Amino acid sequence: MTKNPSPAQMPVSAFYGEIDPPQRLLMGPGPANVHPRVLRAMSAQMLGQFDPEFTVYMDETMALYRQVFQTDNHWTMLIDGTARAAIEAALVSLIAPDDLVLVLRFGRFGLLLTEIVQRCGGRIEALDAPWGEVLSLDQIEEAVRRLRPKVLAVVHGDTSTTMAQPLDGIGAICRKYDCLTYVDATATLSGMDLNVDRLGLDVVTAGLQKCLGGPAGSAPITISPQAAEAIFHRRHVEKGIAPADLKPGNGPMIRSNYLDLAMIMDYWSERRLNHHTESATMLYGARECARVALQEGLANRFRRHDQASRAMVAGLQAMGLTLFGDLSNKMSNVTGIEIPSGIDGEKLRGLMRDDFQIEIGSSFGPLKGRIWRIGAMGYNCHKHNVLITLCALETTLRKTGYGVTAGAGADSALSVYDGQA
């Protein structure tokens, strides 16, 4: 009797095929499709992290992202990891045990900031808005004045609710009460105007996979001189790489090695202290993301996202759909739609994917099963993608029993693009 070969004895080709993903149009809240220029840049040959050519690319990347963040901050660089790695690096490096942190919360990702602050040992005070709303400047100033936190932490655009917290005035309030600001701009950088210096923000982090048109895996960050001073106050350098002339801080040690911003900043400095091995592939991709954004021009990019948002809103409303939340504070790159009564939201998403190769999103927590989220961001934020998505949604809604006037969505979106609305 012949025995079947074990998996270890079988050739790989017998049970694993070459990766060949379907050509999906990612019109959810992120990630979006990657710009072809970024994919090409990421296919370039590896270099060692201390190769002179590679360190030039690091310096160029810093200079490019200063322009993307609209800042003069020297400490503007990348964190190796997804956007969440940069969030954790910022918070664990700013917050020592027992520090008081005010978290502004209006969706899932404000709750995420709360959890990370807890893991850093910080004391938390939260200022909450109902999901679908944002917080007023008066509410924020009253809380900062009363609590005097060390750090105020806020998400700029929370994709779970599709709301964007206005940032004007927050930096000034925090300066007035000697408080550092941290902003998670994962979903908004280069899609919505975020002028770090004008707004007076201290630490801002982002991700590549949304408006920047790259893949998840590298996270831009910018750090003000005030925040850098606070972080270097906690500087501790590994014994194996510490030069004799490097002065340690006298504050409490940052409670992460990999996400220790003081050591990462020394790595991106002229010292090039060997904190970790920088991902060459991700640096190439992040560098190209910034080049693409700056060559288009940030003002043009913001207008493109705003126009797509207005077209998407007009098209969805013309189909008789109800949009979620306070539209005056809606993100320009993601739109929330209340799922009509009697429609199976997940079934519709499956049909969009299977029939049209288009992905749209659902949501989380109290909004799970209540809303869809459609994104138009980065490389996907173009007229034809908005129209294709609206037409596919219209067809799929009719297929699931929801009455829609044929062509209403696309016609209304086109009127925005044609300047008639």
N, C-alpha and C positions, 0 to 999 in steps of 0.2 A: 504493500500500500504506500503510495507516494504522499508525503506530507507537503502541505502548502508551505511556501517559504515564509519566514517571519518577516515583519516589517523592516527589521534591520538588514535583511538580506535582499530586499526588493530595491530595484533602482528607483531613484527619486521620481523619475518621469512616470513611474507606474501609478503614483497616487497624488502627486502635486503637479499642477500645470503652471506654466509661466503666468505671472500676474498680468491680467488683461482686464482692468476694470471697465464697466460700462461708461459711456460718454455722457455722464449726467450733468445737467445744468443745476448748480447748487444755489437755489434761490430761497434758502432758509436764513436763519439768523446768524449763520456762520458755522463752519468755514465756507468761504466762497471759492470758486475756481481760481487756480493760480495763473498769473500772467505768464504767457509763453517766454517772455524775456527772463523772468525769474527762473523758470525751469531750465532754460539754457545756461544761465549763470551757475546754477547748482550742479551742472554736469561738468564743470571745469575741474581740472586736475587738483588733487590735494597738495598742500604745502605744509611743512612743519610750522608749528605755532611760533617759533622764534626765527623763522626765515625772514630776512630783511624785506623781501617782497610782501610777505604776509603781514608783517607789522605795519607796513605802509597801508595795506588794505584796512587794517584796524583803525588807523588814524583817519583815513578817508571816511570810514563808516561813522566815526564820531562826528566828523564835520558835517556829513550829510544829514544825520539825525538832529543836529542842532537846528538845521533849517526846517526839518519836518516838524519838530516840536516848537519852532519859533522861539528860540532861546539862545542866550549867550553862555549857558551853563557849560563849563569845561567838562564836568562829569556827565557826559551823554554817551551812552555805549549800549552794549547788548548783554543780556543775561542768557546763558545757554539753558534752554528749557522752554516750555510753553509759557503763555502769558501768566499762568498761575505761579510759575517759578519766580517771575519778577515781582508779583504781588507779595509773595512770601518773603523774598529778599528785602523788599522795601520795609515791610512791617517788622520783621524780626530784627532788622538792623536799626530801626528807629525806636522800637519799643523794648524797654527793659522791664523785668518783672516789677509789678505794682505801679507802672506808669498808667495814668488815666488817659483813655482814648475815647473820643466822641465819634461814633459811627453814624453816618446818615444813611437811612435804609428806606428803599422804596421798591424792592424786588429781591429776587433770589441772591444776587451777587453782593448786595449789602449784607445779607445774612452770612455769606461766605467771609466777608471781611471780619465780621464778628467772631466767627469760629477761629480764624487765623490769629486774631488778637488774643483770644483765649489761650491758644496754644503757645503764644509768646509770653504768657503770664501777665498780660496787661489787665487793668481794671476797665470795664466797659460801661459806657453810658450810650444809649441809643436814642436817636431822634427818628421817629417813624412817620412815614406818609402811607396812606392806603395805596395798594398796588393799582397803578393807573394814574397816580398823581405824583407830584414832587413837593419839595419843601420850599418854603418862602425864606427870603433873606432875613426877615425879622425873626422868624422861628430859629434860624441858625444862630444869629447874633445873640439872642437871648440865652440860648443853651451854652454857647461859648463863654459869654460873660459870667454866667452863673457857675459853670463847672470848672472853668480854667483848665482844659485838658492839655496834655503835652502834645497830642497829635489829633487832628481831625481827619477822618478817613471817609472817602466818598467815591462811588462809582459815577463816572460821567454819564455814560449811556448804559442802562441795564437792559440787556436784550430780553430778559425774561418778561418784562412788562412793556418793552419798546419805548420807555420814557427816558428823557435826557434831563438830568438835573442842571439848571443854569448855574454856571460857575462864577459869573461876574459878581464881584463883591466879597466872595468867600475868602480869597487870599488876603484882602485888606483887613477883614475882620480878624483873621488869625494873626496877622502881624500886630494888630492893635492889642491883642491879648496874649502875645508871646506864645503862640501855638503854631506848630508845624502842620502843613497840609500834605496829605497824600491823596492822589487821584488815580483811580483805575480807569484808563482810557483804552482798554483792550479793544472795544468795539467801535471807537470813534476816531482814532488818530488818522488823519489825512482824509477823513470823510466829513467831519464837522470841524468848524473852526475851533482850534484849541491853541491859543497863543499863550504859552507858559509864562513868559516874562510879563506880558501885559496883565495877565490874571494874577500874578504874584504867587504862583504855586511852587511848592518846595520839591516834592518828588512826584513824578508822573510816570506810569508804566503803560505799556501797550503790548499788542500781539501782532503778528504778521497776517493772520488768517482771515481778517475781516476786510477793512477798507484798504489796507496796504497791498493786497493782492498776492500774498505769499502763503506758504504752508505754516502750520503750527510747528514750533520747535525752537524759535529764537524770539526774544522779547526785548524791544527797545526800552530804555529807561533814561530819564534825565533827573539830575540832582542839583538843587540850588547850593550856593556856597554855605548858607546857614545850615542846611541839612547835612552837607558834607562835613562840616565842623562837628555836628552832633554825632555823626557816624564814626569819624576818626577819633573822637573822644573814647570810643569803645574798641579801638583797634587792638587786635591781638594777632600776631603773625606766627604761623607754624615754625617751630624751632628749626626744621630742616631747610627752610628757605629764608629765614630772617637775616638781613644784612646787619652788620654791627651798628650802623649809623641810623637805623630806622627806629624812631621813637614810638613805643607802644602808648596806647591811651590809658587813662586811669579810671575809666568807667567800667561798668560790668561787661563781661565778655558777651559778644553776640552769640546767641544760642543755636547757631547753625554754622557748620564749616563751609559746606558747598554754597550756601546762600548768604555768606558773610560779605556785605557790600564793601566793607573796609578792605578786605583782601582782594576782592574783585576789582576795586578801584586801583589798588596797587598793581594788579595784573595789567590793567589798561593804561597805566602810567608809563613813563619812560623807564622805570625800573623793570617792568615786565616780570614781576615776581610770579613764579610758576604755580599759581593757585590751582589751575585745572587745564585740561587740553581744550582750547577753543575749537568749536566745531567749524572747520573750514567751509564745509558745504553750506551750513546755515548762515555763516557770515557772508558768503558770496550771495546767497539769496536775499538776505536782509539788505545788503548794500544795493542790490539791483532794485528792490522794492522802493527804496528811498530815491534812487535815480529816476525811476519811472514817475513817481509822484512829483518830484521837483521839476522834471522836464515838462510835465503837463502844466505845472503851476498850481500852487495850493488854492488860490482863489478860483481858478477854473474847476478844480477838482471838487471844491465845496459846492459850486453852482451845479455841477453835474449830478451830485448826490441829492441836492435839494430839488432839482427839477424832476428827477426820477421818483422821489418821494411824493411830490405833488401829483405826478401822473398816475402813480400807483393808487393814491388815495382817491383821485377822481374816478379811475376805472372801477375800483372796488365799490365805491358808493353808487355808481351808475348801475351796478349789478344788484343793487338792493341790499348789500351787506352792511352790517353795522361795525364800525371800527372801534377798537378798544382804547379806553383811556382818554386823557386830556390831550387832544390833538395839538394844542398850542405848545406843548412841551414834548412832542413826539420826536424820537430820533429820526434823522433824515435818511438813515439806511435800513431801517426795519419798521414794518407796519404790522400791528396786531389786528386781527379780525375775529369778531365773535362768531363762533360756530353756530349756524342757524339751527333752531329747534328741529329735531327729527333727522338731522344729518349725522351720520357716523363719521366723526372727524378723522379717525385713523384709516377708515376705509377709503375716504377721499384722498388722503395723502398717499395711500398705496396705489390708487388708480393714477394719480399724477405721476408717480414714479414709474409704474409699469407701462402706462400708455404713452407718456410723453417724455420720460427720462428727466423729469423735473422734480427736485426735492424742495418741499416747503416744510416749515417747522411746526411742532406743537409747542407746549409750554410745560411749566413745572408747578409743583406745590398747589396753591389754591386756584391756579389757572389751568391746571392739567385737565385736558378734555374740554376746556371752555373756549380757548382761542387757538387760531392758527397764527403763525408768524411768517411773513414773507419779507425777505431781504433783497435789496438791490445795492450791492456794495463792491467797491474795488473794481476788478476786471469785469465783473458781471453787471456793473451799473451803467447800462447802455439802453437806449431806446428799444432796440429790437428784442432784448431780453425781457424788458418790462412788458412789451406787447405780447410776446410769445407766452409768457407766464399767465397773463390775464386771459388770453384766448383758451389756453389749456384749462385754467380754473373754470371758466365759463362752461366749457364742454363737459367737464367732470361734474360740475354742480348739476347740470341738466341730467346727466347719467344717473345721479343719485337721487333725483326727484325734486330738485329745487328749481323753481321756475325763474329763468333769466331771459331777458330780451336779447336775442342774438346780436352780437356785435356791439352791445352797449358799452362794455368795459373798455374795449380797444378804442372805440370811437372817442370816448371821453378822455382817455389817456393821450390819444393823438392830438386832441384839442389843446392840451397843455403843452405838448412839444411844438405845436404849430403857433403857440402864442395867443390862442383864443380863450384861454382860461387861466 
